[in-house]
Amino acid sequence: MHLREISFFSRIDFDRVDLPSSILTIGQLRKRFPTRAEFIVNEEGESLDAMWDLERIIVLLGYASVAGKKAEGEVRRQIPEVGPAGVAKYLIGHLLHYGLADGPESAKQVIQRLKEAGAAIARQQLGRTGR
């Protein structure tokens, strides 16, 4: 997966998007996984990287929903094996695993907020209210 290859990736300042993973700290991870505290970065690093990618894909899908079919195709080409539904499913798992959602429904709400954030960025940049 090469998200930076998406033509509008650089238009989104992900630091300004309220990504759930942004609130995680090493201390929180150690508390959540106390039996693995001394190895937490080694054991959770790949999973955290994956979650960050999943969060950004959801934002990109929201952006693309406003930008149009070509933009949607660009994002979908980065996730051909799982598609948008698979990305959402995996992100729900990560949100629950790290305690960033109380349950599947609140995780779905987080995903919806990420999509809406991406769509809002697109509307602001493209001056559109929809497709």
Phi, psi and omega in degrees: 000130182229080185299328182294346177283346178290129190302330183257006180306313184290348178282346184257123175270093185295339177293338180267354178270138181281077179282133181305321183293344182296337182270352181288140175235162176301319179300317178296320179295319179297321178291321182290327182234065187297332181286348180238020189306318184285346181242016190303318182292318178298317186279331183253352185305309181296321180295320178294320176299316179298317180297320179299317176298316180299317178300314181294324178298318179298317177298317179297321177296321176297316177301312182296331180297336177266321185290332176120179187299321179300315179296318178300320178297321178299316181291314181299327178294338177278346182228048187296329184287326187246332182069177182302321180295321178293321177299314180298317180299313180294321180294321176303314179301317179293317180300319178290317181302320183265006178071025181267000175213147182279340181185179182303322181292317179291329175295320177297324178293321176299314180298318179298320178296322178295317177299316180296324178297316178297318179296320180296321178297316180296315179300319180295315184285323186261351180065039182241155174255350181187198181291000000 
